[in-house]
Amino acid sequence: MKVRRPYWLAAFFLLVLCSVIFYNLWAYSCGRCTLSMFRNPGPIGMILMGLILVTAALLPILRHRRRARQAKGSCHCGVRVMASWGFCPGCGGSLLK
């Protein structure tokens, strides 16, 4: 089974990161903000940073749960199998433990 990687998601995050950096550089060069504003985020910035940290902590837990759920009903090659089957229809490997 071919594993699809979400490259578009990484490209989207990179685009957002570059947009934020370029906006901050533009705002700094136009005098809209100062260096102290970059070091001391306001309450909304602190909430966003907290949400990012919570999301980063939950992501490995969610991935582990998904992989464990997928592993229950599949062969080591990735083909979905029924619990009563003795052999994998994809690779022919034994499913008996």
N, C-alpha and C positions, 0 to 999 in steps of 0.2 A: 504494500500500500504506500503510495507516494504521500509524503508529508508536505502540505502546502505551507509556506512561510509567508506571513503577512508583511511583505516588503513595502507595500503601499502605506501601511500604518507607520512604519519607521520613517518613510519619506515625509509623511504628514507631520509627524512630531518634529522632524528636522526643519521643515518649512515654518512651523509655528515658532520654534526656537529662534530661527534666523529673523523672523519678523519682529519678535520682541526685542532682540538685540539691536536691529537696525532702527526701530522706533525709539528705543532709549538713547541711542547715539544721536539721532536726529533731534530729540527733545533736549538733550544736553547741549548740543551745538547751537540750538536756537534760543537757549536761555529759559526754556520752560521748566527745567528742573536743575537741581544741583547734585553734587556728589553725595551730600548727606541724605538725600532722598533715596539714593540707591542702597545705602547701608541700612537705613531705618525704614522698613516698609510699614505702611499704615495698617489699620485693622483688617481691611479687605485683603491685603497682601499676606498678612499673618494667617488669615482663615484659609486662603488658597494654599499656602505652604503646608498648613496642617492637613488639609485634604489630600495633598500630594503625598505626604508621609503616610497617612492612613491607607491610601490606595497602594502605595509601594509595599506596605506591610501585608495587605490582604492578597495581593497578586500571587505570591508563591503558594499561599494556602488554597486559593481557588484553582490554580493549575494542578496542584497535587490531587485535589478532590476529583477533578475532571479526568486526570490520567488513571486514577484508581477505578473510577466508574467505567472507563473505556476498557480497562484491562480485564474486567470481570467477564465480559462477553466477547472476547476476541482472542485470537491466536497470537503467537509471538511475531508472526509476519504481518499482523494488522487486520486480517480478515475476520469479520463478525461470524461467530459460531453459536450454535444452540448448546445448552448445557448438557444435553443427552448425547451429543455427537462424540465419537471416539477419535476421529481423525479430521484434520483441517482440510476443507475442500480446495483451498488455495495452494498450500505448499505440501500437503500430504503428511504433515507431521502429526505425531501422536498427541492427543489432548488429555490422555489419561494420566492422572497424577499418582 
